[in-house]
Amino acid sequence: MYVCLCYAITDKQIKQAVREEGVGSLRELRKHLGVGGQCGTCVQMAQSIIDNTIIDE
Ligand code: FES
């Protein structure tokens, strides 16, 4: 499922960034994948995916 349409980033890519690249915050995610760098519509959803992925670990 696409989370960030501006950068065409899916939930899978976000989970992978958290698990494999140590991304732990929205700011880091933006650095890695660009998520939230344009319109900002995706930030809430992206944040909850980060949180849930960390909890799952
Ligand atoms: Fe992510 Fe626009 S949908 S910045």
Backbone and ligand atoms as CSV (ligand in chain L), in Angstrom:
chain,resi,resn,atom,element,x,y,z
A,1,MET,N,N,0.840,-1.195,0.000
A,1,MET,CA,C,0.000,0.000,0.000
A,1,MET,C,C,0.883,1.257,0.000
A,2,TYR,N,N,0.510,2.194,-0.848
A,2,TYR,CA,C,1.284,3.440,-0.856
A,2,TYR,C,C,0.961,4.288,0.376
A,3,VAL,N,N,1.986,4.757,1.030
A,3,VAL,CA,C,1.807,5.652,2.170
A,3,VAL,C,C,2.084,7.084,1.715
A,4,CYS,N,N,3.183,7.250,1.033
A,4,CYS,CA,C,3.564,8.582,0.551
A,4,CYS,C,C,3.447,8.601,-0.968
A,5,LEU,N,N,2.442,9.310,-1.435
A,5,LEU,CA,C,2.216,9.361,-2.881
A,5,LEU,C,C,3.223,10.266,-3.578
A,6,CYS,N,N,3.644,11.304,-2.905
A,6,CYS,CA,C,4.592,12.245,-3.522
A,6,CYS,C,C,5.890,11.546,-3.924
A,7,TYR,N,N,6.329,10.589,-3.081
A,7,TYR,CA,C,7.586,9.898,-3.368
A,7,TYR,C,C,7.366,8.438,-3.722
A,8,ALA,N,N,6.096,8.039,-3.870
A,8,ALA,CA,C,5.756,6.651,-4.219
A,8,ALA,C,C,6.422,5.656,-3.271
A,9,ILE,N,N,6.202,5.866,-1.973
A,9,ILE,CA,C,6.787,4.994,-0.949
A,9,ILE,C,C,5.689,4.148,-0.309
A,10,THR,N,N,5.941,2.854,-0.214
A,10,THR,CA,C,4.955,1.933,0.350
A,10,THR,C,C,5.240,1.643,1.822
A,11,ASP,N,N,4.231,1.061,2.490
A,11,ASP,CA,C,4.434,0.665,3.885
A,11,ASP,C,C,5.565,-0.357,4.004
A,12,LYS,N,N,5.683,-1.221,3.009
A,12,LYS,CA,C,6.762,-2.223,3.037
A,12,LYS,C,C,8.136,-1.564,3.061
A,13,GLN,N,N,8.289,-0.539,2.249
A,13,GLN,CA,C,9.580,0.157,2.194
A,13,GLN,C,C,9.893,0.837,3.521
A,14,ILE,N,N,8.858,1.366,4.168
A,14,ILE,CA,C,9.062,2.028,5.461
A,14,ILE,C,C,9.466,0.989,6.508
A,15,LYS,N,N,8.750,-0.142,6.540
A,15,LYS,CA,C,9.088,-1.200,7.498
A,15,LYS,C,C,10.513,-1.692,7.281
A,16,GLN,N,N,10.880,-1.833,6.021
A,16,GLN,CA,C,12.223,-2.294,5.701
A,16,GLN,C,C,13.282,-1.287,6.174
A,17,ALA,N,N,12.992,-0.015,6.006
A,17,ALA,CA,C,13.940,1.015,6.441
A,17,ALA,C,C,14.120,0.972,7.952
A,18,VAL,N,N,13.020,0.701,8.680
A,18,VAL,CA,C,13.098,0.615,10.140
A,18,VAL,C,C,13.899,-0.628,10.545
A,19,ARG,N,N,13.602,-1.744,9.924
A,19,ARG,CA,C,14.241,-3.006,10.313
A,19,ARG,C,C,15.688,-3.090,9.861
A,20,GLU,N,N,15.947,-2.641,8.647
A,20,GLU,CA,C,17.277,-2.906,8.077
A,20,GLU,C,C,18.207,-1.710,8.089
A,21,GLU,N,N,17.643,-0.527,8.220
A,21,GLU,CA,C,18.528,0.628,8.164
A,21,GLU,C,C,18.491,1.447,9.447
A,22,GLY,N,N,17.804,0.913,10.443
A,22,GLY,CA,C,17.806,1.551,11.755
A,22,GLY,C,C,17.046,2.857,11.835
A,23,VAL,N,N,16.128,3.076,10.906
A,23,VAL,CA,C,15.328,4.304,10.950
A,23,VAL,C,C,14.392,4.244,12.158
A,24,GLY,N,N,14.408,5.293,12.992
A,24,GLY,CA,C,13.597,5.259,14.206
A,24,GLY,C,C,12.710,6.475,14.373
A,25,SER,N,N,12.767,7.379,13.429
A,25,SER,CA,C,11.941,8.583,13.543
A,25,SER,C,C,11.541,9.060,12.153
A,26,LEU,N,N,10.567,9.947,12.152
A,26,LEU,CA,C,10.084,10.505,10.899
A,26,LEU,C,C,11.195,11.278,10.183
A,27,ARG,N,N,11.995,11.925,10.991
A,27,ARG,CA,C,13.080,12.727,10.431
A,27,ARG,C,C,14.092,11.848,9.686
A,28,GLU,N,N,14.418,10.725,10.326
A,28,GLU,CA,C,15.345,9.789,9.674
A,28,GLU,C,C,14.724,9.178,8.430
A,29,LEU,N,N,13.432,8.917,8.533
A,29,LEU,CA,C,12.737,8.339,7.385
A,29,LEU,C,C,12.756,9.316,6.204
A,30,ARG,N,N,12.577,10.565,6.518
A,30,ARG,CA,C,12.594,11.592,5.458
A,30,ARG,C,C,13.974,11.638,4.796
A,31,LYS,N,N,15.003,11.509,5.603
A,31,LYS,CA,C,16.363,11.501,5.054
A,31,LYS,C,C,16.585,10.307,4.132
A,32,HIS,N,N,16.074,9.162,4.554
A,32,HIS,CA,C,16.289,7.940,3.790
A,32,HIS,C,C,15.432,7.850,2.541
A,33,LEU,N,N,14.134,8.109,2.697
A,33,LEU,CA,C,13.209,7.830,1.600
A,33,LEU,C,C,12.486,9.059,1.071
A,34,GLY,N,N,12.627,10.175,1.744
A,34,GLY,CA,C,11.956,11.390,1.286
A,34,GLY,C,C,10.560,11.578,1.865
A,35,VAL,N,N,10.037,10.516,2.493
A,35,VAL,CA,C,8.660,10.532,3.016
A,35,VAL,C,C,8.354,11.790,3.829
A,36,GLY,N,N,7.287,12.476,3.468
A,36,GLY,CA,C,6.870,13.656,4.215
A,36,GLY,C,C,7.567,14.930,3.782
A,37,GLY,N,N,8.418,14.839,2.793
A,37,GLY,CA,C,9.189,16.011,2.374
A,37,GLY,C,C,8.435,16.981,1.488
A,38,GLN,N,N,7.252,16.558,1.010
A,38,GLN,CA,C,6.503,17.482,0.150
A,38,GLN,C,C,5.206,17.942,0.792
A,39,CYS,N,N,4.100,17.267,0.479
A,39,CYS,CA,C,2.813,17.794,0.954
A,39,CYS,C,C,2.564,17.527,2.444
A,40,GLY,N,N,3.186,16.478,2.989
A,40,GLY,CA,C,3.040,16.192,4.416
A,40,GLY,C,C,1.813,15.366,4.789
A,41,THR,N,N,0.993,15.021,3.812
A,41,THR,CA,C,-0.221,14.247,4.094
A,41,THR,C,C,0.088,12.892,4.736
A,42,CYS,N,N,1.230,12.356,4.421
A,42,CYS,CA,C,1.564,10.991,4.825
A,42,CYS,C,C,2.192,10.879,6.209
A,43,VAL,N,N,2.522,11.986,6.849
A,43,VAL,CA,C,3.374,11.896,8.046
A,43,VAL,C,C,2.751,11.115,9.203
A,44,GLN,N,N,1.443,11.285,9.407
A,44,GLN,CA,C,0.812,10.565,10.520
A,44,GLN,C,C,0.856,9.064,10.294
A,45,MET,N,N,0.494,8.681,9.087
A,45,MET,CA,C,0.506,7.264,8.736
A,45,MET,C,C,1.938,6.711,8.812
A,46,ALA,N,N,2.882,7.457,8.300
A,46,ALA,CA,C,4.278,7.008,8.323
A,46,ALA,C,C,4.762,6.840,9.757
A,47,GLN,N,N,4.401,7.784,10.605
A,47,GLN,CA,C,4.804,7.701,12.014
A,47,GLN,C,C,4.231,6.445,12.671
A,48,SER,N,N,2.965,6.144,12.412
A,48,SER,CA,C,2.397,4.970,13.074
A,48,SER,C,C,2.999,3.683,12.521
A,49,ILE,N,N,3.402,3.677,11.262
A,49,ILE,CA,C,4.082,2.481,10.738
A,49,ILE,C,C,5.443,2.314,11.410
A,50,ILE,N,N,6.160,3.402,11.590
A,50,ILE,CA,C,7.446,3.335,12.301
A,50,ILE,C,C,7.215,2.785,13.709
A,51,ASP,N,N,6.255,3.366,14.419
A,51,ASP,CA,C,5.986,2.943,15.804
A,51,ASP,C,C,5.621,1.467,15.867
A,52,ASN,N,N,4.707,1.045,15.013
A,52,ASN,CA,C,4.263,-0.350,15.038
A,52,ASN,C,C,5.379,-1.318,14.664
A,53,THR,N,N,6.224,-0.906,13.756
A,53,THR,CA,C,7.328,-1.786,13.359
A,53,THR,C,C,8.313,-1.934,14.502
A,54,ILE,N,N,8.563,-0.861,15.225
A,54,ILE,CA,C,9.488,-0.921,16.367
A,54,ILE,C,C,8.896,-1.799,17.464
A,55,ILE,N,N,7.595,-1.653,17.717
A,55,ILE,CA,C,6.938,-2.465,18.756
A,55,ILE,C,C,7.003,-3.953,18.400
A,56,ASP,N,N,6.844,-4.261,17.120
A,56,ASP,CA,C,6.868,-5.653,16.652
A,56,ASP,C,C,8.211,-6.335,16.855
A,57,GLU,N,N,9.273,-5.557,16.931
A,57,GLU,CA,C,10.620,-6.152,16.994
A,57,GLU,C,C,10.801,-7.005,18.230
L,1,FES,FE1,FE,4.193,12.086,1.436
L,1,FES,FE2,FE,3.120,14.036,0.030
L,1,FES,S1,S,2.321,12.064,0.392
L,1,FES,S2,S,4.951,14.098,1.158
